[in-house]
Amino acid sequence: MKKTFSLTHEKIAPARLVEAIKNDVRKYLKRERAKTLPKGADFWDFDCRFGADAANSKVVHVAEIDAALNQAEEQKLESCYIEIIAKPACRGVKTD
């Protein structure tokens, strides 16, 4: 998913737009996690980027997307860019 979301609308409050974006992100993550894993993979990992636009986006963790959206709302940005790329991954062996 590579998408630029608008955070302004003449009739919809910015807080509702942010909630709708969070819902879209959650639906996308759920859909990607439901796909069958390739052999040798344990789980789906995600490479994520977030920013005002694609050129100024920074790497963020999946769990930080909601906080980044809240921060974008507080900064009253016109739009935000979200990039989420799914990739298969393996869990590492724990060493004590």
Residue frames as qw, qx, qy, qz and C-alpha x, y, z in Angstrom:
[[0.000, 0.892, 0.452, 0.000, 0.00, 0.00, 0.00],
 [0.362, -0.098, 0.038, 0.926, 1.43, 3.33, -1.09],
 [0.022, -0.752, -0.588, -0.298, -1.11, 6.04, -0.61],
 [0.121, 0.115, -0.203, 0.965, -1.43, 9.75, 0.12],
 [0.178, -0.645, -0.739, 0.076, -4.38, 10.52, 2.37],
 [0.011, -0.577, -0.075, -0.813, -6.00, 13.95, 2.58],
 [0.315, -0.304, -0.694, 0.571, -6.43, 15.24, 6.13],
 [0.169, 0.291, 0.174, -0.926, -8.72, 18.10, 5.15],
 [0.021, 0.427, 0.818, 0.384, -12.30, 18.04, 3.90],
 [0.157, -0.318, -0.054, -0.934, -14.90, 20.77, 3.77],
 [0.682, -0.388, -0.207, -0.584, -17.60, 18.70, 5.51],
 [0.894, -0.237, -0.365, 0.105, -15.75, 16.03, 7.49],
 [0.412, -0.871, 0.260, -0.070, -13.87, 16.85, 10.70],
 [0.353, 0.645, -0.672, 0.085, -10.13, 16.06, 10.65],
 [0.410, -0.330, 0.775, -0.350, -10.51, 13.72, 13.64],
 [0.837, 0.248, 0.371, -0.315, -13.00, 11.59, 11.67],
 [0.661, 0.663, -0.339, -0.090, -10.69, 11.52, 8.65],
 [0.020, 0.582, -0.784, 0.216, -7.83, 10.29, 10.84],
 [0.635, -0.087, 0.677, -0.361, -10.05, 7.55, 12.29],
 [0.839, 0.472, 0.089, -0.255, -11.05, 6.50, 8.76],
 [0.443, 0.691, -0.570, 0.037, -7.38, 6.34, 7.71],
 [0.281, -0.417, 0.810, -0.303, -6.53, 4.23, 10.77],
 [0.796, 0.162, 0.465, -0.353, -9.39, 1.90, 9.85],
 [0.743, 0.617, -0.212, -0.150, -8.07, 1.56, 6.27],
 [0.169, 0.636, -0.735, 0.165, -4.58, 0.76, 7.57],
 [0.513, -0.218, 0.748, -0.360, -5.92, -1.87, 9.99],
 [0.851, 0.354, 0.236, -0.307, -8.01, -3.49, 7.23],
 [0.587, 0.677, -0.442, -0.039, -4.98, -3.61, 4.94],
 [0.072, -0.527, 0.806, -0.259, -2.79, -5.17, 7.65],
 [0.693, -0.014, 0.611, -0.383, -5.46, -7.77, 8.46],
 [0.822, 0.515, -0.007, -0.242, -5.85, -8.64, 4.77],
 [0.422, 0.673, -0.603, 0.073, -2.08, -9.03, 4.28],
 [0.278, -0.408, 0.802, -0.335, -1.66, -11.15, 7.43],
 [0.807, 0.135, 0.422, -0.391, -4.41, -13.51, 6.23],
 [0.672, 0.582, -0.406, -0.215, -2.47, -14.41, 3.07],
 [0.984, -0.131, -0.002, 0.125, -0.67, -17.74, 3.01],
 [0.301, -0.817, 0.443, 0.212, 2.96, -17.61, 4.04],
 [0.673, 0.541, -0.500, -0.067, 5.69, -18.91, 1.73],
 [0.929, -0.164, -0.274, 0.186, 7.74, -21.91, 2.87],
 [0.637, 0.064, -0.308, 0.704, 10.25, -21.10, 5.57],
 [0.059, -0.433, 0.095, -0.894, 8.46, -17.98, 6.82],
 [0.203, -0.300, -0.816, 0.451, 6.84, -17.67, 10.26],
 [0.050, 0.757, 0.482, -0.438, 4.97, -14.38, 9.97],
 [0.385, 0.737, 0.280, 0.480, 4.35, -11.31, 7.80],
 [0.407, -0.473, -0.130, 0.771, 6.61, -8.38, 8.58],
 [0.297, 0.874, 0.361, 0.135, 5.96, -4.87, 7.28],
 [0.441, -0.035, 0.050, 0.896, 8.26, -2.14, 6.01],
 [0.004, 0.865, 0.502, -0.031, 6.51, 1.14, 6.77],
 [0.325, 0.086, 0.031, 0.941, 7.15, 4.76, 5.88],
 [0.071, -0.830, -0.545, 0.095, 5.19, 7.83, 6.99],
 [0.324, -0.221, 0.031, 0.919, 5.45, 11.50, 6.15],
 [0.288, 0.604, 0.175, -0.722, 3.85, 14.60, 4.72],
 [0.706, 0.580, -0.203, -0.351, 4.70, 13.34, 1.22],
 [0.986, 0.108, -0.024, 0.122, 6.60, 10.47, -0.39],
 [0.538, 0.613, -0.307, 0.490, 9.85, 12.41, -0.69],
 [0.104, -0.587, 0.476, -0.647, 9.90, 13.39, 3.00],
 [0.882, -0.333, -0.153, -0.297, 8.65, 10.11, 4.47],
 [0.052, -0.586, 0.755, -0.290, 10.59, 8.38, 7.22],
 [0.549, -0.028, -0.835, -0.033, 10.78, 4.74, 8.29],
 [0.492, -0.371, 0.390, -0.684, 8.40, 3.91, 11.15],
 [0.063, -0.008, 0.989, -0.131, 7.36, 0.70, 12.89],
 [0.273, -0.408, -0.741, -0.458, 3.87, -0.67, 12.22],
 [0.382, -0.600, -0.635, 0.303, 2.84, 0.03, 15.81],
 [0.242, -0.405, -0.114, 0.874, 3.84, 3.70, 15.44],
 [0.086, 0.346, 0.583, 0.730, 1.51, 4.50, 12.52],
 [0.264, -0.773, -0.570, -0.089, -1.43, 5.46, 14.76],
 [0.426, -0.684, -0.138, 0.576, 0.76, 7.81, 16.79],
 [0.315, -0.096, 0.387, 0.861, 2.21, 9.33, 13.62],
 [0.035, -0.566, -0.632, -0.528, -1.31, 9.95, 12.30],
 [0.358, -0.811, -0.422, 0.188, -2.30, 11.62, 15.56],
 [0.429, -0.489, 0.092, 0.754, 0.80, 13.80, 15.35],
 [0.203, 0.207, 0.541, 0.789, -0.03, 14.75, 11.74],
 [0.176, -0.752, -0.586, -0.246, -3.51, 15.78, 12.88],
 [0.433, -0.750, -0.220, 0.449, -2.04, 17.94, 15.67],
 [0.367, -0.307, 0.309, 0.822, 0.34, 19.59, 13.19],
 [0.467, 0.685, 0.292, -0.477, -2.66, 20.26, 10.91],
 [0.236, -0.253, 0.716, 0.607, -1.01, 18.80, 7.82],
 [0.563, 0.334, -0.196, -0.730, -2.95, 18.96, 4.55],
 [0.923, 0.169, -0.264, -0.221, -2.16, 15.34, 3.69],
 [0.479, -0.574, 0.664, -0.016, 0.01, 12.42, 4.76],
 [0.649, 0.417, -0.594, -0.229, 1.79, 9.65, 2.89],
 [0.712, -0.350, 0.568, -0.219, 1.69, 6.07, 4.16],
 [0.609, 0.432, -0.633, -0.204, 3.64, 3.20, 2.64],
 [0.689, -0.323, 0.596, -0.256, 3.26, -0.35, 3.96],
 [0.607, 0.423, -0.626, -0.245, 5.01, -3.22, 2.21],
 [0.889, -0.301, 0.264, -0.222, 4.45, -6.79, 3.43],
 [0.447, 0.546, -0.708, 0.004, 7.35, -9.24, 3.47],
 [0.920, -0.265, -0.284, -0.060, 7.66, -12.77, 4.87],
 [0.019, 0.705, -0.583, 0.404, 9.98, -13.14, 7.87],
 [0.777, -0.139, -0.600, 0.128, 11.29, -15.73, 10.31],
 [0.539, -0.819, 0.074, -0.181, 11.48, -15.38, 14.04],
 [0.312, 0.627, -0.646, 0.304, 14.96, -15.39, 15.48],
 [0.758, -0.230, -0.583, 0.181, 16.14, -17.96, 18.02],
 [0.405, -0.866, 0.083, -0.281, 16.12, -16.61, 21.58],
 [0.679, 0.188, -0.514, 0.490, 19.45, -16.69, 23.36],
 [0.542, -0.813, -0.195, -0.086, 19.58, -16.14, 27.09]]
